[in-house]
Amino acid sequence: MANQPARSFPHALLSHRRRVLLRYLVGGSVGAIALGCWRPKAALSQPTDLENLCSSYPANSRCADYLPGVQALDLAETPIAVDTFLPTLTPDIPTPVKGLPETDLTYLVITAGPAIAPYALQPICTHLGCTVPWNAEQNRFICPCHGSQYDNQGRVLHGPAPRSLPLVTVVVKQNQIRLVDRAPAIDPR
């Protein structure tokens, strides 16, 4: 008889632990269901922001007719039509355009073909924020403040600039060039 209580004690302890575990599981499940029912239905059915969706995923079917960003303008501030503008471009020579309110100029990156890359350069030096003009004679961007130099894709060639020029997203659609004031998800340089 002295051995009998010793055998039932571990069994009672295990039984108590199982009951506690079961209470936590049931309580957690009920709590999760209650939170799911408490969440307002309006938050689940809010309309999708097409600007963010189409800037991030331009091939999405809901973006077929949507034009994100702002239209690119030439230096005379005339809207650019791609079919007439593209034949005048030279590959590897950045082309200045206007359109974004925060910067005076944005440079389109022109690839072989010629074609317009899905990103453009903002000519703002990453050293101290000076405006960096394109120097056609030296075929690079040269900062007038401290001499940082960038290639035609905005990569640092000579410091003191620590990073490449910032990018904006370019969408070519419906014979327009659209500038989206957001860097591409992946830096293509």
BELUR-V25953 format. One record per residue. N is the residue number from 1. RES is the residue in three letters. OMEGA is omega in whole degrees, 0 to 359 (* if undefined). BURIAL is 1 if it has 24 or more other ideal C-beta (glycine too) atoms within 12 Angstrom, else 0. Layout:
n = (N N)
res = (RES RES)
omega = (OMEGA OMEGA)
burial = (BURIAL BURIAL)
This chain:
n = (1 2 3 4 5 6 7 8 9 10 11 12 13 14 15 16 17 18 19 20 21 22 23 24 25 26 27 28 29 30 31 32 33 34 35 36 37 38 39 40 41 42 43 44 45 46 47 48 49 50 51 52 53 54 55 56 57 58 59 60 61 62 63 64 65 66 67 68 69 70 71 72 73 74 75 76 77 78 79 80 81 82 83 84 85 86 87 88 89 90 91 92 93 94 95 96 97 98 99 100 101 102 103 104 105 106 107 108 109 110 111 112 113 114 115 116 117 118 119 120 121 122 123 124 125 126 127 128 129 130 131 132 133 134 135 136 137 138 139 140 141 142 143 144 145 146 147 148 149 150 151 152 153 154 155 156 157 158 159 160 161 162 163 164 165 166 167 168 169 170 171 172 173 174 175 176 177 178 179 180 181 182 183 184 185 186 187 188 189)
res = (MET ALA ASN GLN PRO ALA ARG SER PHE PRO HIS ALA LEU LEU SER HIS ARG ARG ARG VAL LEU LEU ARG TYR LEU VAL GLY GLY SER VAL GLY ALA ILE ALA LEU GLY CYS TRP ARG PRO LYS ALA ALA LEU SER GLN PRO THR ASP LEU GLU ASN LEU CYS SER SER TYR PRO ALA ASN SER ARG CYS ALA ASP TYR LEU PRO GLY VAL GLN ALA LEU ASP LEU ALA GLU THR PRO ILE ALA VAL ASP THR PHE LEU PRO THR LEU THR PRO ASP ILE PRO THR PRO VAL LYS GLY LEU PRO GLU THR ASP LEU THR TYR LEU VAL ILE THR ALA GLY PRO ALA ILE ALA PRO TYR ALA LEU GLN PRO ILE CYS THR HIS LEU GLY CYS THR VAL PRO TRP ASN ALA GLU GLN ASN ARG PHE ILE CYS PRO CYS HIS GLY SER GLN TYR ASP ASN GLN GLY ARG VAL LEU HIS GLY PRO ALA PRO ARG SER LEU PRO LEU VAL THR VAL VAL VAL LYS GLN ASN GLN ILE ARG LEU VAL ASP ARG ALA PRO ALA ILE ASP PRO ARG)
omega = (180 180 184 178 180 179 183 181 177 178 179 179 177 179 178 179 178 178 178 178 179 178 178 180 180 180 178 179 179 179 179 178 180 178 178 178 183 181 182 180 181 180 180 186 178 180 180 176 184 179 180 181 185 175 181 184 184 180 179 184 179 183 184 182 183 178 181 174 180 181 177 180 175 184 175 180 174 178 184 173 187 185 178 184 185 180 181 186 178 179 178 174 179 183 181 174 177 175 180 185 185 183 178 180 171 182 174 176 183 180 181 179 348 177 180 180 180 177 177 183 170 186 180 183 181 177 181 175 178 175 186 179 176 178 185 181 181 177 179 172 180 181 180 184 186 172 176 181 182 177 184 175 176 179 181 174 183 183 27 180 182 186 175 177 179 182 168 180 178 176 177 186 176 178 178 170 182 178 179 185 180 177 174 182 178 178 186 184 *)
burial = (0 0 0 0 0 0 0 0 0 0 0 0 0 0 0 0 0 0 0 0 0 0 0 0 0 0 0 0 0 0 0 0 0 0 0 0 0 0 0 0 0 0 0 0 0 0 0 0 0 0 1 0 0 1 1 0 0 1 0 0 0 0 1 0 0 1 1 1 1 1 1 1 1 0 0 0 0 0 0 1 0 1 0 0 1 0 0 0 1 0 0 0 1 1 1 1 1 1 1 1 0 0 1 0 1 1 1 1 1 1 1 0 0 0 0 1 1 1 1 1 1 1 1 1 1 1 1 0 0 0 1 1 1 1 0 0 0 0 0 1 1 1 1 0 0 0 0 1 1 1 1 1 1 1 0 1 0 0 0 0 1 0 0 1 1 1 1 1 1 1 1 1 1 0 0 1 1 1 1 1 1 1 1 1 0 0 0 0 0)
